[in-house]
Amino acid sequence: MKHTDFSVKRVEGFRCQPGKTQSIYWDGYAPGLGVRVTAAGSKSYIFEAWLHGRSMRITIGDLRTWTLGKAQAEATRLKTLTDQGLDPRRVKAEQEAIAEAARLRDKSEAALVVDAWDAYLEHHKKRWGKRHLADHRNLSQAGGAKRKRGKELTVQGVLYPLLRMRMADITTNALIEWQAKEVATRANNARQGFELFRTFWRWAATRPEYSSVMAAGAIDDKDVREEVPSRKSKKFDVLERAHLVPWFKAVRGLSNPVVSAYLQALILTGARREEMGELRWADVDLKWNSLWIKDKVAEEGRKIPLTPYLAELLTALPRKNKWVFSSTSAKSGRIAEPRIPHNRALSVAGLEHVTLHGLRRTFASLAEWVEMPRGVIAQIMGHAPNATAERHYINRPLELLAVWHNKYESWILEQAGLKTPAKESNEKAPESPPERRALRLVGSR
């Protein structure tokens, strides 16, 4: 192997020998440095050395981008590695891997939680049901968007503040502060949001793009879990039978008759707070004693009985606009925040705190005192049927629901020390004998 001290002029003069596909010229100054010239005329610097008993050749680069001095320096560096028994190709691969890991780490540290959250929803959306996916989106929404029903805007979800943070900033203290703040105004949503976020955070910890920059154990810290309301506490968020007298007295004593009627309507129907708040006069049928309630589960809504006492409450309300529970101060024109007067009524009655949703639970709880069938309770409250018979075979007419609903209202009024309104004989259209026999049979159960 002939070596020649390279010079710029000499290197430029190298040509591929006739009849060959390539020719290689070796430098006498830098060990292992060569110039490869192909028959097509391309020239590149190369390095060749023996490593562990085998020949190794590495391309340094094209002559158009590498000067002779830089090529000689690179060959010297590569020779130093091989003299130490190191493979320059492996050293380069390891360095590139370290650089790539650093790049990914920098990218991960800058990533927001919302980036991982969106990837999480995309990964699971085909596995989850529509309702479960909707819960994730509702609890993480930014808020301020127009609702599908009504003129009000959507409320910011409890998870939204966390999603605006960096993955690296989700610490134990951050979670404690977030949970404490949300529990103060919406405890049930705070608990549900925590449970969804915990599952997401554990998933993120299994992903290499997030695991290196996140505090995976923060979500399971004891101090964080102590801030989360217990599911068991929900059973206390109801009114007991003994609470009815002071509760009705305090609520009926509120200065605002609209709020008073609204709160009583919640406990008498088991409706969700927004369902009852969006009740329009067009949804009230005094002839057939029915209410058409906007439903969270069924898009078309549901029809429930209008019981005698509730009918008296509604007919006594002023008709200021299309809303039954109207408000002149609210932008929407209807009742907006009844929690404050309800809390005031609870304080007057000397009762423990009960949420508006707790009044819905009260309906389900106290309905058992009149032995109301669970299917009837679910249909009035708007719970989705969870049994085959309920979904496909049982269709209860409004009259049958009214039998049990009226019985429930009469019992509630009795326990509250209130007079049950007298039924009018022409309140409904005449029933056929078979229907009357069916109702008597159900009422005697």
Summary of the structure (lengths in Angstrom):
residues: 445
radius of gyration: 38.1
end to end distance: 109.2
largest distance: 122.0
contacts: 1238
relative contact order: 0.06
helix: 53%
strand: 11%
